């Protein structure tokens, strides 16, 4: 494909804001799937005690409006079509008197698979973002772009931990605060970028428990390469190569949230899940078909490092745990000719 770039400055996707008094309307879909073994150490060796699959499918609707040059407000409404956890080839938990802990390794095999499914809304994101300096400010001569993004998520009562009969919600339902900083520059025909995202989640009140949800820090970097640009229609095509690292803090969750079987002594009680890390790499494609429409496609593979799921049980995620996130987004661009 021939390169057809123009000299006019543009921002990388992670630092992009609509022009002044213009906006975006977005609808997207994301799949989030994690699969791997559950392991328990026995006599110096790791024994596979289950296979765990977590599968989520989510629809996102949102909009962004620029209230000043280089500043915008936005909202996002995530809705889980399905949030499902499935365990297969698993074992019943029994008490191990030698370790004084619950054990799946010594329990009898459970027949079939165990599955729990939730669905529903997951709060509303309300945020603001701004660029203290930006390559889009032509008169300033900035050679890079810095975006600051702060958002608040409203709590939601239909969460994963609230069960009514056989039905449960999705997401943790807690209020949350998110702070994101992103940087990009344009040396030649590519745009290297760096992004930091900090998420602090509040407490979920459910089933008479005060659930402490995990906080997280995500660091990502990449290079966006614009391979085509039509200066007449503003159509373009870009490829974004990226990689990152995620840290997730400890959490207090209801026992049985991440295990197929638990002892009666922990039923209805909070247990601590260990902190953990993951690394990821992926690819995104950005296609602006014409002035008022754009489609984004993306996919990322994450390697999740082993961590303990519930502290009363010596069960860890295996070193074969892989998470895949992929999605698509359609954006309607509210623009005037030339933007």
N, C-alpha and C positions, 0 to 999 in steps of 0.2 A: 504494500500500500504506500502511495506517495505521500510524503509529508507536505501539508499545506497549512502552515502556521502563519499567523499574522502578528504584527508587532504589538498590537494592543495588549495590555496586561490582563491577566485573568488569574483567579485564585484556584488553588488545588481544592478538591472536593471537601477535604476536612476543614478548610478555612473559608469556605464560600458563604457569602451572605447576599440575598437579593439586592438589587439596586434600590435606591431611596424611593419610598412610596410604592414599591412593587412587592410581590409575594409569590409563594409556592404553595400548592396544595398537593399532598402526597398520600398515596395508599400503597402499602407494601405487605409482603408475606415473608415470614422467616421460619425455617425448620431448624431445630436444635436437638441433635441426637447424640447421646453418649452411651458407649457400650464397653464392657470389660468384665473381668473376673473379680470376685470377692475372695480374698485370701485370709487365712488364719495361720499364724505360726504355731507349729506343733513339733516339739523335740528338735528344734533347730531348723526345721524345713517348713516351707510355705505350702499349705494344703488349699486347693480350690474348694470353696464351700458353696458357691453359687455363681451364676452369670447374671449380671445386672444390666438392664436397658432402661434408659430414661429418654423419652421422646416427647418433644414439644412442638406444636404448630401454632403460630401466632399471626394475627392480622393487625397491622398498624395503620392508623389514620391520623393525619396531622396537617398542620399548616404553619407557615412562617410569613411574617410581614415586617418589612423594613420601616422603622419609625424615624430613622435619621440616617445620614450617610455613614455606612459602616456599623450600623446597630440595628438589631431586630428583636422581636418577641415571637414566641412560638408556642404551640401546644402539640401534644401527642396522646393518642388514645390507644393503648395496646389491649388486645382482646385475645385470650387463649382459645383457639378452636379445640385444642386437646393438650393436656399435660398428663402424661401417662408414665408410670413406673412399673416395670415387669421384671420378675425374678424367675429364673428357670434353673433346673439341676441344683436346687437348693436343699438345705438340711434344716431340721428343726433345732431350735436352741435348747440346750440343757445346761444345768449348772455343773461347772467343773470345780470340785472341792480343792484340787491342788492349787489352782490359781485364784480361787474364790471369785470367779468371773463366769459369765455366760459363755457357752461355746457352741458353735455350729459344727465344728469338726467331729465331735463325738455324738451328734444327734442323728436320728434316723432321716433318710431322704424323704423329702416332701413330694407327694404325687403331683404331676402336672406343673403348671406355672401359676404364680401368684401375681395378680395385676390390680393396680389402683389407678383410677382415672379421674381427672378434674377438668373443668372447663369454666370459662367466664371472663369477666373484665378484670383488669389488673391496675386500677387507678388511672389518674390522668396526670400527664407531665405538663407543667407550665414553666416556661423558661425565657431567659433573655441572653443575648449574645452580642458581642461587640468586638471591633478590631482597633486597638490603640494605634496601630500602623498597618498599612495594607498596600500591596502593589496596585490595587485598583484606584488608589488616590493618585492620579496621574500628576497633579501639580506638586505633590510633595516629593516625588522621586523616590519613594520607598522601594527597596530592593527585596523585601521579604514581607510576609504577612503573619500577624499574631492575632489569634482569635481566643477570646475568653467567653466561656459558656457556663451559665449557672442555671440549674433547674430544680424544681420541687415536684415530688410525686405525691398525690393525695392518697390517703389510706382507702382500702376497699374491704368490705365485710365478707365478700364471697371469695375467701382465700383457700389455699390448699389444706390448711389445718382445721377449717371449720367444716364438719361433716354433719349432714342432716339426712338420716336414713342411709341410702346408698349413694347419695349425691355429695359432691364436694366441689369447691371452687378451684381456682388456679392462681399461681403466684403466691407471694407471702402476705399480700394485703397491707403491708406496713408503709407508713410514710417514709420518704427517702429524700435525700439531698444529693445532687450530682454537680461536680465542678470539673470542667474540661478546659484544658489549654492545648492549643494546636498551633504549630508553626510550619510555614512553607516558604519556599523561594523558587525562583525560576532561572536556573543557569542553563541557557540554551533551550533545548527542546524538551527537557524533563523538569519535573517539580518534586524534589525530595521534600519529605515532610516528617514531622514528629508530633506525637499526640500523647497527652497524659490525661487519664480520667480517674477521678476519685469518687466513689459511691459510698455514702453513709446511710444505712437503713435503720429505721426505728424499730420499736417493739410491736409485735402482733399480739393482741388479746384474743385468745381462742380456746374454747373447751376448758375455760377456767385457768388457763396457763398464760404466763407472760413470756412469750417466745422472743429471744434475742436473735435477730437475723444477722447474717455476716456482713461485714463491710468489705470493700474490694478496691484494689488499685490496678489499673491497666496501663501499660506502656506499649505503644505501637509506633513503628516507623515504616516508611515505604517510599516508593518513587512512582509518581504518576506520569505517564508518558502520553502526550496527545499526538496521535498518529494521523489525524485528519481534522481540518477545520475549514468550513466554508464561510468566508467573510460576508457573503450576501445573505444567507439564511441563518447564520450563526449555528449551523449544524456542526457537531464535532463527534469524535470518537476517541476515548482515552482508555488506556490499560493501566491499572494500579497494582504494582507488586508490593506486598507488605508482609511484615512479621511482627510478633509481639510477645509480651510476657504479662501474665496475670497473677496477682496475689489475692487470695480470699482468706479472710480472718476466721477465727473460731466462731461457733454459733451454738446457742442452746435451743434444741428442737425437741418436739415430742418423740419419745421413744417409739420406734417402729416406722419412722418417716423414711429411713433409708435401708432398713433390713426387712426381709420377708417374715421373720419369726423373732419373737422376743419372749422373755420370761414375764410371768405375771407380776413379779416384784417391781418391774419398771413400767408396766402398763399405766398410761395416763400421767407419766412423769416426764420432766425435762431431762435430757441427756446432752452432753457436750460433743459437738463434732469438731475434729481437729482442723487447724488451718492447713491450707494447701496452695500449691502453685501449678501453673501450666504454661507451656510455650506454644506458640501458634504461627502458622504461615498461611498465606492465601493470595487470592487474586480477585480483583474487581474490574468490571467493564462498565464504562459510562458512555451512553449513546444519546446525544441530543439529536433527535430526528429532524426537528425544525425549530423555529423560534419559540413555540409554545409547548413543546412536549419533550420529555426525556425518560429514558429507561435505564435503570441500574441493575446489574446482576453481580452477585458476589458469592464467594465460598471460602471458608477457612477450616483448616484441620488443626486441632489442639491435642497436644499430648499432656495428659493430666498425671501429675506425680502422685504416688501412693499416699493415702492419708486415712486416718481412723474415722469411721463413720459414727459410732456411738461409744462413749467411753466405758460403759459397763461390759462391752463385748470386744474382744481382741480381733476384730474383723476390719481389714483394710481393703481399699481399692487396689487391684492388681497393677503390675507394671505394664499391662496390655490395654490400659484404659485410654480410649480415644474418643474425642468429642468432635463432631462436625457441625458447623453452622453454615447455612446457605440461604439465600433469599433473593427476592426481586422487588423492585420498587418502581412505580410509575409516578412521575411528577408532572403536574400541569403548571407551567410557568406563566405568571401574569406579568407580561412585559410590553413595552412599546417598541416600535421598529428600531432595530439597531442594537437592542440590549440582549 
